[in-house]
Amino acid sequence: MSFMKGNRMYNQPRAQYSFPSSLAPRHPVQTRIAIGSTGQLRAAELIRQGRARRIGVGAFNCPTSATIPTCAPPVQVCPENQKRYVMPFIPDATFTASVPAGQLVRFVGKPQKMFKPDRLIIASSIGPFFDVVNLIIGNIPQSLAQGNVSAEMFSEVATYVMMSFDQAYPGIDISITAQNKSSVTQTFQAQLIGEAIG
């Protein structure tokens, strides 16, 4: 800053101000630094891990505490503790795998671990002969409305059939009811695939 005093020009240096701590910027200024290729890979991995922790990986999320809920809300576990499993169905007490023409059959699955299924598979060799009447986890139907669905849509070669079924806890049965729509006796079989803990 310049000012005149008499016939002479004077230069006054700019005043230097410092913010009090209460007014200091909340976020530090980001500075670019040069890192090698190894550092870049490590930084990318840390960013990926951070995102995974925030949004969760797979069917479950990392816990926010050591307490694991035992009721309705989804259980939260770290990704390294979950695996994909196949759960087979077996005929319920009064049924057999051989289903007479036009008859219903009820199969039951009994998961031994906490299980979050996401795909039902019925072999394409028997799919044309059956309709799926319902799929129930515990006492919760897994369809939006009553009505039969062709078993062919759950073939092992079908696409766009990933589901978001309810979570089943150990001791909760998963049941599927199917109807033989052919004119002869057929053998029924089905499996569920999904994430389980352990």
Residue pairs with C-beta under 8 A, 6 or more apart in sequence:
1 11
1 12
1 13
1 14
2 9
2 10
2 11
2 12
3 9
3 10
3 12
4 10
19 25
35 43
52 79
53 62
56 62
57 79
58 79
58 82
58 195
59 74
59 82
59 116
59 118
59 167
59 194
59 195
60 74
60 75
60 76
60 77
60 78
60 79
60 82
60 116
60 195
60 197
61 74
61 76
61 77
62 76
62 77
62 78
62 79
63 76
63 77
63 78
64 76
68 75
68 76
68 77
69 75
69 76
70 169
74 116
74 167
75 114
75 167
75 197
77 197
81 197
81 198
82 195
82 196
82 197
83 195
83 196
83 198
84 193
84 194
84 195
84 196
85 113
85 115
85 193
85 194
85 195
85 196
86 191
86 192
86 193
87 109
87 111
87 115
87 117
87 174
87 191
87 192
87 193
87 194
88 109
88 191
89 107
89 108
89 109
89 174
89 176
89 189
89 190
89 191
89 192
90 107
90 108
90 109
91 97
91 105
91 106
91 107
91 108
92 106
92 107
92 108
92 175
95 105
95 106
95 107
96 105
97 105
97 187
97 188
97 189
98 185
98 186
98 187
99 105
99 130
99 178
99 179
99 180
99 185
99 186
99 187
99 188
100 180
100 185
101 180
101 182
101 183
101 184
101 185
101 186
102 179
102 180
102 181
103 179
103 180
104 133
104 177
104 178
104 179
104 180
105 177
105 178
105 179
105 180
105 188
106 175
106 176
106 177
107 175
107 176
107 177
107 178
107 188
107 190
108 173
108 174
108 175
109 173
109 174
109 175
109 176
109 192
110 173
110 174
111 168
111 170
111 172
111 174
111 196
112 170
113 170
113 196
113 197
113 198
114 167
114 168
114 169
114 170
114 196
114 197
114 198
115 167
115 168
115 174
115 192
115 194
115 195
115 196
116 165
116 167
116 168
116 194
116 195
116 196
117 137
117 163
117 165
117 168
117 174
117 192
117 193
117 194
118 162
118 163
118 164
118 165
118 193
118 194
118 195
119 161
119 162
119 163
119 192
119 193
119 194
120 132
120 135
120 154
120 161
120 163
120 176
120 190
120 191
120 192
121 154
121 155
121 156
121 190
121 191
121 192
121 193
122 130
122 132
122 151
122 154
122 155
122 178
122 189
122 190
123 155
123 156
123 189
124 152
124 155
124 156
124 157
126 151
126 186
126 187
126 188
126 189
127 150
127 151
127 152
127 153
127 154
127 155
128 151
128 152
128 182
129 151
129 180
129 181
129 182
129 186
130 151
130 178
130 179
130 180
130 181
130 186
130 188
131 148
131 149
131 150
131 151
131 178
131 179
131 181
132 148
132 149
132 150
132 151
132 154
132 176
132 177
132 178
133 148
133 177
133 178
133 179
134 141
134 142
134 143
134 146
134 175
134 176
134 177
135 141
135 142
135 143
135 165
135 174
135 175
135 176
135 177
136 142
136 174
136 175
136 176
137 165
137 166
137 167
137 168
137 172
137 174
138 166
138 168
138 172
138 173
138 174
140 166
142 163
142 165
142 166
143 149
148 179
151 178
152 158
153 161
154 161
154 190
165 192
165 194
168 174
174 192
176 190
178 188
178 190
180 186
180 188
